Amino acid sequence: MPAIHLTIHHSHCLIEVDSRNFDDVLRENESVIVEFWAEWCAPCKKLKPIIDRLAEEFSEIVFARFNVAEGSQIPNRYGVSAIPTLIFFRNGKPVDVVIGVMPENELRRKVEEFLEIWR
């Protein structure tokens, strides 16, 4: 199956990524936050609606979900050893990491700081 190329230009961007399209999403989008998660992970289920709301609120960021059950190559590349893990990417490079679940207001503040630093 060929790689899927995604360039997002709409107001709400939350996508599923895997090893086939991960690098393309990072290359084609300036600001990306990737959530590493798994179906069986209870904290991941708690984080999901928070990420959904933040994706609606911050349209200039691509929010992506990577299911670690789909493969370990990408999580290993970025040292993901616990889930959920959020990695903030700017121009394809990781610039910040959040491990575990944090309250929505704190995570929102972190996302706002991510945007401010790079404007």
N, C-alpha and C positions, 0 to 999 in steps of 0.2 A: 504494500500500500504506500503511495507517495506521501511525503510529508505534507501536512496541512499548513498553509501560510495564512496567518491571520493578522490583519491590520484593522484595528478597531477604531471606529469613528462615531460611535453613538453614545448616548448619555449614560448608559449603565453597562459596565463591562465586567462580567464574571464568567470565566471560561474554565473548562476542564483541560488540563494539559497532561501529556505523557512523554515518554522518551522520544517519540517521533516528532513532536512539534514544540517541545520545550525551548530549545535553542532558537527556533524561529520566532517564537513569541517574545523572548528577551531581545533579540536582534531588531525586531520591527517596532518595538514600543519603548519609549523613553523611561517610563515609570511603571514598574511591575511589582506587585506583592504576591508572592507564592505561598499558599498554605499547603504544607505537607500533612496529610491526614490518612486515616483508614476507617473503614466501615465499623470495625469492632471497638473503636476508640471513643469512650464516653466523653472525655473532655473535648474531642473534636466535634461531637454532636452539640455540645454546649457553645462552641465557638462559631459554628456554621451560621446561625441567624445574625450574629454580630457582624460577620464578614459580609453577609448578604446586605445588611443595612449600610455598612460602610461603602460597599461597591455602588450602591444607589447614590450615596451622598458625594462621593469623590469621583466624578466622571473622568477626570484627567489621569486616573490611575487604572491600569489593567489589573484586576484581581484574578488570580489563577489558582486552581486547586489541582494538586498532584497526589493521586492515591498511591501510597507507598507499596500497596499490594501489586501494583502494575509493574514494579521493577525497582531495583536498588541502585542502579547506576547513577541516576541524577541525585537522589538523596545522599549517596556516598560522596559524590563530587563536592557537595556543599557541607559535609560533616553533620548531616541530620542524624541524630542518634535518639531523639525522643519526639513524640508527636502529641499534640499539634506543634508544629514549628512554622513560623512565618519568616520568610526572608524577603527583605526589601531590596529591590534591584533598581539601579539607576544606570542607564546606558549599558545594560548587560552585566554589570558588576554588582555583587552583593555589598550593600552599604550598612545594613542593620539586620538584626535577628531578634525575634521574640520567641521564646520557648514556653509552651504551656498557654493557659488561658489567663487573660487579664481582664479586669472590668472594662466594659464598653467605653466608658468615658476616658479611661487611661489609654486604651488602644486608639481611640479617635485622636487624642492629643499627640500620640506617637506618629500617626499618619499625617496630621497637620504639620508637625515638625519636619517630617520627611519631605513634604512639599516645600516648606519655607526654606529649608537649607539649600535646596537645589533650584530655586527660582532665580 
